[in-house]
């Protein structure tokens, strides 16, 4: 059963994002944080490969594939199965499949400033609005912080289903040096909160001071969507002997649905669909 109200669903539909405060118990957040610490320990020991901002200071860089065998922790699977599933399925209107499961990371004073962008878009194209509508309601992604003071995501509300404005296109062309996009807002989160947002909103990651950041960042598609080029290449790891059997059943279902829609070769790009 969905834990989202009609008002929540309308907010997500019209504005392209939904912020839920204290969506998860602090015990859940602590379990996830401890799982990250354990993953860092494995990386430092050489058991798994991690990218680092500063290895000596235990500062990992952005990390993906956290449902793969080496990085998997029961905390990820339990969170997905027990807490996230009702939200995901309510926001896309039915069963979903795995796409991406990882963590955004920052720290050590290393600046991180993305250009303004849409993840699945054709900014400025004549058919931009039609292209955005094609994918509407078929996917969802989210940010959920594990460290306090998470204020690193900027979005332009209600920009997910309309053509880009001239000022938006001009700001995006300025790349990582760009200032604020017209109408933008900073998404401010604390551990236990979650921000679901449409990846076609104009948005960017913005951490100019290089503050420490651990933010779970995951994406899911409706189960009938073929696996695309940006998410292809996970099959061998996910099919490792005994791996799915150690997951909660609901979590394993997300993976099986991904595997069911996995093309043998030549996965399509988003622009092909």
C-alpha positions in Angstrom: 0.0 0.0 0.0 1.3 3.5 -0.9 2.3 5.8 2.0 1.8 8.8 -0.3 -1.2 11.0 -0.3 -3.0 12.4 -3.4 -1.4 15.7 -2.5 2.0 14.1 -2.6 1.4 12.5 -6.0 0.0 15.8 -7.4 3.1 17.6 -6.1 5.4 15.1 -7.9 3.3 15.2 -11.1 3.1 18.9 -11.4 6.3 20.2 -9.8 8.6 17.2 -10.7 9.8 16.6 -7.2 8.6 15.4 -3.8 10.4 16.0 -0.5 9.6 13.7 2.4 10.8 14.7 5.8 11.7 12.0 8.4 10.7 9.3 6.0 13.0 6.8 7.6 13.7 6.0 11.2 17.1 7.1 12.6 17.9 3.4 13.2 17.6 2.9 9.4 19.8 5.8 8.7 22.4 4.6 11.1 22.3 1.1 9.6 23.0 2.6 6.2 25.8 4.8 7.5 27.5 1.8 9.2 27.2 -0.1 5.9 29.0 2.7 4.1 31.8 2.6 6.7 32.1 -1.1 6.2 32.3 -0.6 2.5 35.1 1.9 3.0 36.9 -0.6 5.2 36.7 -3.2 2.4 37.9 -0.7 -0.1 40.9 0.3 2.1 41.7 -3.4 2.6 41.7 -4.0 -1.2 38.7 -6.3 -1.1 36.8 -4.1 -3.5 37.7 -1.3 -5.8 36.6 2.2 -4.8 37.4 5.6 -6.2 38.8 8.1 -3.7 38.7 11.8 -3.0 41.3 11.2 -0.3 42.1 7.6 0.6 44.2 8.6 3.7 41.3 10.5 5.1 38.8 7.8 4.3 36.9 10.0 1.8 35.4 7.9 -1.0 34.4 9.5 -4.3 31.0 8.9 -5.9 30.3 5.1 -5.8 28.0 3.1 -8.0 26.9 -0.5 -8.3 26.2 -0.9 -4.6 23.8 -3.8 -5.2 26.7 -5.8 -6.9 28.3 -8.6 -4.8 31.4 -6.8 -3.5 29.7 -3.6 -2.4 26.4 -5.2 -1.4 25.4 -4.9 2.3 22.2 -6.3 3.8 21.4 -2.7 4.9 20.8 -1.7 1.2 18.6 -4.6 0.5 16.5 -4.2 3.6 16.0 -0.5 3.0 14.8 -1.1 -0.5 12.5 -3.9 0.4 11.1 -2.5 3.6 11.0 1.3 3.2 11.5 2.3 -0.4 9.2 0.0 -2.4 5.9 1.7 -1.6 7.2 5.1 -2.6 8.8 3.9 -5.8 5.8 2.0 -7.0 3.4 4.8 -6.2 5.4 7.3 -8.1 5.7 5.3 -11.3 2.3 3.6 -11.0 3.4 0.0 -10.7 6.2 -2.5 -10.4 9.7 -1.2 -11.1 13.1 -2.6 -12.1 16.5 -1.8 -10.9 18.6 0.7 -12.8 21.2 2.4 -10.7 22.0 2.2 -7.0 24.9 4.2 -5.5 26.1 7.1 -3.4 27.0 10.6 -4.2 30.1 11.7 -2.2 32.1 14.8 -1.5 34.6 16.2 1.0 38.2 17.1 1.6 37.6 20.6 0.2 37.4 19.4 -3.4 34.9 21.5 -5.2 32.1 19.8 -7.3 30.0 22.0 -9.5 28.0 20.4 -12.3 26.6 22.2 -15.3 22.9 22.7 -15.3 21.4 19.8 -17.3 18.5 17.4 -17.9 19.4 13.7 -17.6 17.1 12.6 -20.4 16.5 15.6 -22.6 17.1 17.4 -25.8 17.4 21.0 -24.6 16.5 23.5 -27.4 15.3 20.9 -29.8 12.1 21.6 -31.7 10.5 18.4 -30.3 11.8 18.9 -26.7 8.5 19.0 -25.0 7.2 15.9 -26.9 10.4 14.1 -26.0 10.1 14.9 -22.3 6.5 13.7 -22.3 7.5 10.4 -23.8 9.3 9.3 -20.6 7.1 11.0 -18.1 5.9 8.7 -15.3 8.2 5.8 -16.4 11.1 6.3 -14.1 12.0 7.8 -10.7 15.3 8.7 -8.9 16.0 10.0 -5.5 18.6 11.5 -3.1 18.7 10.4 0.5 21.5 11.8 2.7 23.3 10.0 5.4 25.2 13.1 6.7 23.7 16.2 8.1 23.5 19.5 6.1 22.9 18.1 2.7 22.3 21.1 0.4 24.0 20.0 -2.8 21.1 19.5 -5.2 19.6 22.5 -7.1 16.5 22.1 -9.2 14.1 24.2 -11.3 10.6 23.1 -10.1 8.0 22.3 -12.8 10.6 22.4 -15.6 10.3 18.7 -16.4 7.6 18.7 -19.0 8.1 22.0 -20.9 10.5 23.3 -23.5 13.6 25.1 -22.1 13.5 28.8 -22.0 16.1 31.0 -23.7 17.6 32.0 -20.3 17.8 28.3 -19.2 19.7 27.4 -22.4 22.0 30.3 -22.0 22.7 29.4 -18.3 23.3 25.8 -19.2 25.8 26.8 -21.9 28.0 28.4 -19.2 28.8 24.9 -17.9 30.2 24.4 -14.4 30.9 28.1 -14.1 27.2 29.0 -14.4 25.3 30.9 -11.8 21.8 30.3 -10.6 19.3 29.1 -13.1 16.1 31.3 -13.2 13.5 29.9 -10.8 16.0 27.5 -9.2 15.7 26.2 -5.6 18.2 24.5 -3.3 17.0 21.1 -2.0 18.0 21.0 1.7 17.9 17.6 3.4 18.8 15.9 6.6 19.4 12.2 7.4 16.0 10.5 7.3 14.7 12.8 4.5 14.4 11.8 0.9 14.0 13.8 -2.3 12.3 12.1 -5.2 12.8 14.0 -8.4 12.2 13.7 -12.1 15.6 13.5 -13.9 14.3 15.8 -16.6 14.0 18.8 -14.3 16.7 21.3 -14.9 19.1 20.4 -12.1 22.7 20.3 -11.0 24.9 19.0 -8.2 26.6 22.0 -6.5 29.2 21.6 -3.7 31.7 24.5 -4.3 33.3 24.2 -0.9 33.9 20.5 -1.1 31.9 19.7 2.1 31.6 16.1 3.2 28.7 14.4 1.5 27.2 10.9 1.6 23.9 10.8 -0.3 22.3 7.7 -1.5 21.4 8.1 -5.1 19.3 5.5 -7.0 17.1 5.2 -10.0 14.4 2.8 -11.1 12.4 2.3 -14.3 9.0 0.6 -15.0 9.6 -3.1 -15.3 8.8 -3.3 -19.0 11.6 -0.9 -20.1 14.5 -2.5 -21.9 17.9 -2.0 -20.2 19.5 1.0 -21.8 23.2 1.7 -22.7 23.8 3.9 -19.6 22.8 1.1 -17.3 24.0 -1.9 -19.3 26.9 -4.1 -18.2 25.6 -5.2 -14.8 24.4 -8.7 -15.6 27.5 -10.7 -14.9 27.9 -9.3 -11.4 24.2 -9.5 -10.5 24.1 -13.1 -11.7 26.9 -14.2 -9.4 26.2 -17.5 -7.8 24.1 -17.1 -4.6 24.0 -13.3 -4.8 20.2 -12.8 -5.3 19.5 -15.5 -2.7 21.0 -13.4 0.1 18.7 -10.5 -0.7 15.2 -9.9 0.6 12.7 -11.1 -2.0 11.4 -7.7 -2.9 14.9 -6.5 -3.6 15.8 -9.5 -5.6 12.7 -8.9 -7.7 14.0 -5.5 -8.8 17.2 -7.2 -10.0 15.4 -10.1 -11.7 13.3 -7.6 -13.6 16.4 -5.8 -14.8 17.9 -9.2 -15.9 14.6 -10.0 -17.7 14.9 -6.9 -19.8 18.7 -7.2 -20.5 19.6 -7.2 -24.2 22.4 -9.5 -25.3 24.1 -6.7 -27.2 23.6 -3.2 -28.6 21.5 -1.8 -25.8 19.5 1.3 -27.0 20.3 4.7 -25.7 17.6 6.9 -24.3 17.5 8.8 -27.5 16.6 5.6 -29.4 13.4 4.9 -27.4 
